[in-house]
Each structure stands twice: as structure tokens, then as C-alpha cells.
Amino acid sequence: MKANVTQSQPSPEGGRPGEELPGPRPPLKRLLVKEQHKLFFIKVDDILYFDADGSYITLHTLQRSYVLYESLTQLAQRLDPTDFARIHRSYLINLNYVEELEGYFNGEYLVKLTGGHTLKWTRFYRDNVKAFITRNK
């Protein structure tokens, strides 16, 4: 009598054989911000944009600004890409607050956000402009 023997092969993702790996994490809904001795929960939907400066990020809402200690690249990976786009090496904006795009110079745009903020959308992130315009036609 022959026995059926199957060998476990390691999964290409690096987990144990037969083990299901967790799926991608859902995008953040809130950010935890520490300021002095207080913790604030900021709804991601309330964020206008993030402004990177060295080793910290300033998070801007209509009411006020907060400081985070994280890289803009790491933060962008945790946010919903349909709502947030990198427009400059120092800016990550909430696309839901874009009121106007104005052609600027050499393929760049000035982005006017709710609340009167104006930021530059640089050529390096041109593909994000095209995706935004296509999505909003």
C-alpha cells in the first residue's frame, strides 16, 4: 500500500508553509499626535496637508497645526492613496481639499487648498497630477 506523502514547501512570501499571511493594512482613519503632556486623535479626513521639514512633519488642519516625528514617505504608505498624494518632496496633500490647480512653470502647478493654502505641485510628481485630473473628470 502506497502512502501519499506531500512535502511542505516554504511559501515565497517567507511565512510558514500553509500559514496565511495577513493582508495589507487598511489605511489610517486617525493619527495619534503627542503635544507636551497631551495626546490628540486627529481624523485623517480633517487633515489638509503635511509639510516635511528635516526630521519632523507638520500636520495642518483648518483649525490648527501639529508636529509629528515620522518621515513623509512612511506616513504616505499608511494613508489612503485615493485621498492623499505627494506633490513635492516636502508636501503630501489631502486631495479632497483641492479647490484649484493653476499652471505655473515648466509643467508645475500651484495648488490652492481650502483655507487659502497655496502649495507647489512639482514636475517630479507629475503622474500624481494626471491621476488626480483623470479621477475628477
N, C-alpha and C positions, 0 to 999 in steps of 0.2 A: 504494500500500500504506500502510495506516494503522498507526502505531505506538501501542501502549498506553503512555501516559505517566501515571504517578501521582506526585503531589506528596507529599512528606513533610510531615506536619502535626506541629507540636510537641505533645508529649504534655501532657495537662492537669496532670500532676504536675510538670512543669518539667524533665524529663530530655530527652535527645536523642531524636529520632524513632526508633522501633524498638528503643530501648535499654530493657532490663528494669531496673527499679529494685529495689534489694534489699528483701526483705520486712521485716516488723517484727523487731526483735532479740529473740532468746529471753530470757526472764527470767534474771537473775543466779543463779548457783549458789554463788558465793563472793564475798566482799568483801575487798579488799586494804586493810589498816589499817596505818598507819605510826605507830610509837610510839618516840620517841627515835631510836635508830640501828637499829631492827629493823623488819622487815615481817612482818605476820601475815596469813595467809589464813584467814578466818572463813567456815565453811559457813553459808549463808543459813538452812538448816534448824535450826541451833543458836541462832539469834537469837530471843530472847523479844520484845523491842520496841526501838524507837528513841525517844529523848527529845530534842526540839529545844530549844535554849536560845540565842537570839541567832544568831550565825553558825556555830555548830557543833552537831553531833548526838552524843549518847552512845548507843552501841550496847550493849545489855545481853544477856548470855548467862547461863546458870545458873552458870558459873564466875567470870566477871568482866565488866568493862565496858571499852569502848574509845571513843576520841573520833575522829569524822570531821569533815571540813570540807566540807560539802555541804549544800544545802537539803533539807528533808524532802520537798518537792514533787518535786524532781529525783530523789531516791532512790526515792520511791514509784513513779515511772514506770518504773524499771529492775527492779522486783520483780514477782513473780507476783501478780496481784490476787486469785487464788483462795486464796492463803496469807496475804497481808498486807492490812490495812485501816487507813485513817486513822480514828481515833476521837475526835480532838481536834486542835486546830491544832498542838499540841506532841507528839502521840503517834501512832506508827504501830506496830501490833502484829502479831505472828505469830498468826493465828487458830488454829493447831494447838495452841497452849499455853493457850487459854482453858479454864478449869475451871468458871467460874460467872459468870452475869450476874445482878446484883441490881438491881431497880428502885430508883431513887434519888429524884429530884425532877423534876417537870415534864418527863417524857419522857427523862430522862437515866438512865444505868446506871452501876453500879460493876462493873468487870471484874476478876475475880480470875484471875490467871495462875499457871501452875506456878511454884513457887519462892516463893510468898507475896506477889508483887507485886500491888497493887491500884491501878487507874487509873480515871479517869472517862471514860465514853463520852458525849460531849455531844450535845445536840439537833441541832446543825448537821449532824452526821454520822449522823443517824437512819436514812437509807436504807441505810447500811452495816450497821446492826443488823438491819434487816429481811432483807437479803440473807443475812446470816450465819445467822439463825434458820431461814430457809427452806431454806438449803443443808444444815443439820444436823438436819432433821426426820426 
